[in-house]
Amino acid sequence: MKNESEKLDIITAYKELGSYRGAGDVCGTSHKTVARVVAAFEADGGAGLSKGRAELVRNYEDVRELVGAKVAVTAARDQRQAAAPGRPCGWV
């Protein structure tokens, strides 16, 4: 019996290598076990691994301009502090 972590390792190795024997060698199991695990995985619908990762929804588009303005103000302040007379070199 393989636990879920070992099954996912087997499936990932099979997807990367493309052969039951190669995946079995990498995971330390037989090619027959790899075939059984992959067949069971595909019979269950693939659980999302074979379909790839879903697109992430970003929520920062509304505040992009505000953050850009804050970064510009901070950068200008840092430049003024670095250029101030009487300050040691490299002090910010």
C-alpha positions as CSV (number, residue, x, y, z in Angstrom):
1,M,0.0,0.0,0.0
2,K,1.2,3.4,-0.9
3,N,0.2,6.5,1.0
4,E,-1.1,9.6,-0.8
5,S,2.3,11.4,-0.8
6,E,4.0,8.4,-2.4
7,K,1.2,8.1,-5.0
8,L,1.6,11.8,-5.9
9,D,5.4,11.3,-6.2
10,I,4.8,8.3,-8.5
11,I,2.3,10.3,-10.6
12,T,4.6,13.3,-10.9
13,A,7.6,11.1,-11.8
14,Y,5.5,9.4,-14.5
15,K,4.3,12.7,-15.9
16,E,7.9,14.0,-16.1
17,L,9.6,10.8,-17.4
18,G,6.8,9.3,-19.5
19,S,7.5,5.7,-18.7
20,Y,6.4,3.3,-16.0
21,R,9.9,1.8,-15.6
22,G,11.6,5.2,-15.3
23,A,9.1,6.4,-12.7
24,G,9.4,3.1,-10.8
25,D,13.2,3.4,-10.7
26,V,13.0,7.0,-9.4
27,C,10.4,6.2,-6.8
28,G,11.9,2.9,-5.7
29,T,8.9,0.7,-6.7
30,S,8.0,-1.6,-9.6
31,H,6.7,-0.5,-13.0
32,K,3.5,-2.5,-12.3
33,T,2.8,-0.5,-9.2
34,V,3.4,2.7,-11.2
35,A,0.9,1.5,-13.8
36,R,-1.7,0.7,-11.2
37,V,-1.3,4.1,-9.4
38,V,-1.5,6.0,-12.7
39,A,-4.5,4.0,-13.9
40,A,-6.4,4.6,-10.6
41,F,-5.5,8.3,-10.8
42,E,-6.7,8.7,-14.4
43,A,-9.9,6.7,-13.6
44,D,-10.7,9.2,-10.8
45,G,-10.5,12.1,-13.3
46,G,-6.9,13.2,-12.7
47,A,-7.7,15.3,-9.7
48,G,-6.3,18.4,-11.5
49,L,-2.7,17.4,-11.9
50,S,-2.9,16.6,-15.6
51,K,-5.0,19.7,-16.4
52,G,-2.4,22.1,-15.1
53,R,-2.7,24.9,-12.6
54,A,-5.7,27.3,-12.7
55,E,-5.1,31.0,-13.4
56,L,-4.8,33.0,-10.3
57,V,-7.0,36.1,-9.9
58,R,-5.1,39.2,-9.0
59,N,-6.7,41.8,-6.8
60,Y,-4.1,44.6,-7.0
61,E,-5.3,46.2,-10.3
62,D,-7.5,48.7,-8.3
63,V,-4.6,50.0,-6.2
64,R,-1.7,49.8,-8.8
65,E,-1.6,53.6,-9.3
66,L,-1.7,54.4,-5.6
67,V,1.2,52.0,-4.9
68,G,3.2,53.4,-7.8
69,A,2.8,57.0,-6.4
70,K,3.9,55.8,-2.9
71,V,6.9,54.1,-4.3
72,A,7.9,57.2,-6.3
73,V,7.6,59.4,-3.2
74,T,9.6,57.0,-1.1
75,A,12.3,56.8,-3.7
76,A,12.6,60.6,-4.0
77,R,12.8,60.9,-0.2
78,D,15.6,58.3,-0.1
79,Q,17.5,60.2,-2.8
80,R,17.3,63.5,-0.9
81,Q,18.5,61.8,2.3
82,A,21.5,60.2,0.6
83,A,22.5,63.5,-1.0
84,A,22.2,65.6,2.2
85,P,25.4,67.4,3.1
86,G,27.2,66.3,6.2
87,R,26.0,62.7,6.2
88,P,28.5,59.9,6.0
89,C,28.7,58.1,2.7
90,G,26.1,55.3,2.4
91,W,23.9,56.5,5.2
92,V,20.3,56.6,4.4
